[in-house]
Every structure is written in C-alpha cells, then in structure tokens.
Amino acid sequence: MTTETAHRAGGPGRADGVGTWAVLLPAERYEAERLVHHDTLELTGLTGVVRPGPGDQVAVLVDAPPRLVALGRVAATGQRHREDPDDPQSDVEPGTLVVAYTRRAFDEPAPADLLTLDGPVTALELAAFRALADQLGPPPARRTWLVSLDLPIEAATPAEAVRLFWSYVQELGPRELPAFVSPAGDELAMQAFVLGAEANQDPEEDD
C-alpha cells in the first residue's frame, strides 16, 4: 500500500472526504516560524509515514508541554513559501508535507495536554480536532503597527551606509537585532522585540 493509498484508507477524523490531523513541530522549527512570517509550513522526513492529503485540516503543535500553535490545510507541494527557513535554496523533498496556515497562535499557544500523539503525524477524530481548534477562539482584530530597525552605521556615503545596513540585517537577523514596534498613532507605547519576544533595551532598568 502506498503512502497516498494509506492516507485515503486511514484518518478516523475523515468527514465529507476531509481528514483531520495533528502534526508535531520540532522545537527549532517552532522558533523559526515565530521569527519570520511564512504562508506555509514545510515538514520533511515523512517518507513512508501515513500522512494527510491535500485539503485535509491540520493542527500544528509543539511538545513539552503539548500546545497548539497553528491551524492549516494541506497544500500541494507546489504551493510553498519562497524560502525554507532552514535552507533557502532547497527543493521539495519526497515525503514533504506542505501546510498552508489558516490561523496562527505562535505568541499565545493553546494547551493540548489531553491529546496523545503517536509521532510527528497523528490522525485525529473530528471532534477532538474541533475541540482543539475551538480553544483559539475568534481571530484577534488586525490593526496597523509601525515597525522600525535603527542601526548606527559608519560609512563614507549614504549609499554605502544603506548597503552596510542590509548586510547587517541579513547577517544578524531577528535573533540578534532588536525591532521596535508600536501601534500606529501611539509611538509612546513602543516595545522592543528580539527572538520574537519583548526584550528590555534600557540597561538602567536592569540595575
């Protein structure tokens, strides 16, 4: 039985031809997904594993403790984001699972302690999937934010300064550079973020 045949035969959560699944996100990928926005999630190394097919609904979780961090639907392998966060030049490997995000909760995960996972991919009963998804509640309202990155750069010309700026951004990235964010129209509420989390940039407050 091929993986695709196994997929079609399995999946206790199947309803109207749509399966419901849980996938476990490795810790390092969780950090990468928190740092940079992606439209899709790619999970590799699943060759030979019974897994979701196109259109199936997926709950994305992290472990220790189990938490729900996103929802999505399985997409065709051609519908992928432009750059894999681990290898920007990589091709889609056999067994790659591509999930198009429909809801993200990386900053405020929902608990999933009652869920038992069988491995990197687990078929879920439809009721279990819905109960898990319902914990996220309605999506928060979107608003406009001002995000800035200020770097003091020594250079001979403005053009050189800009080139050095982008070099530093590419080299250091969100893991080292603080980005400053505030609601549009309320710059006094500005916060600094590093590694996807709020970070204090005032050394006097640490004393």
Disulfide bonds with the S-S distance in Angstrom:
none
